[in-house]
Amino acid sequence: MYRCKFGRMNIVTINGRKFDPNRIDLRQEQGVTEVWEIYNRPYMVGGMTHPFHIEGTQFKVISRDGIEVSPNEQGLKDSVLVESGERVK
């Protein structure tokens, strides 16, 4: 198990379920847009800013804490930094 200075990484969840790479919880329908909300819990990893990354695809950041992102954050991304306590869509 991976451990870091501020706790165990097994507190990461997707829709309230602990991540398990051997389980498929959701399937994406081709051609349908989904909106994901990424929340960096303040107590997770000691309240650090944390990068969120999805392998093999790109996405757009549309808001931070409900506020539309500035032009420099618009466009396709493969990762985004999420501040402690922040919600990013």
ChimeraX attribute file (.defattr): number of C-alpha atoms within 10 A of each C-alpha:
attribute: neighborCount
match mode: 1-to-1
recipient: residues
	/A:1	6
	/A:2	7
	/A:3	10
	/A:4	10
	/A:5	7
	/A:6	12
	/A:7	13
	/A:8	13
	/A:9	14
	/A:10	12
	/A:11	13
	/A:12	15
	/A:13	11
	/A:14	11
	/A:15	9
	/A:16	8
	/A:17	10
	/A:18	11
	/A:19	16
	/A:20	12
	/A:21	6
	/A:22	6
	/A:23	7
	/A:24	8
	/A:25	10
	/A:26	7
	/A:27	6
	/A:28	8
	/A:29	8
	/A:30	6
	/A:31	6
	/A:32	6
	/A:33	8
	/A:34	9
	/A:35	10
	/A:36	11
	/A:37	15
	/A:38	15
	/A:39	16
	/A:40	23
	/A:41	19
	/A:42	14
	/A:43	12
	/A:44	18
	/A:45	19
	/A:46	13
	/A:47	14
	/A:48	16
	/A:49	17
	/A:50	14
	/A:51	11
	/A:52	14
	/A:53	14
	/A:54	11
	/A:55	7
	/A:56	6
	/A:57	10
	/A:58	12
	/A:59	18
	/A:60	15
	/A:61	20
	/A:62	16
	/A:63	16
	/A:64	17
	/A:65	13
	/A:66	11
	/A:67	10
	/A:68	14
	/A:69	15
	/A:70	11
	/A:71	7
	/A:72	6
	/A:73	14
	/A:74	14
	/A:75	11
	/A:76	11
	/A:77	14
	/A:78	13
	/A:79	16
	/A:80	17
	/A:81	13
	/A:82	19
	/A:83	18
	/A:84	18
	/A:85	16
	/A:86	17
	/A:87	17
	/A:88	23
	/A:89	18
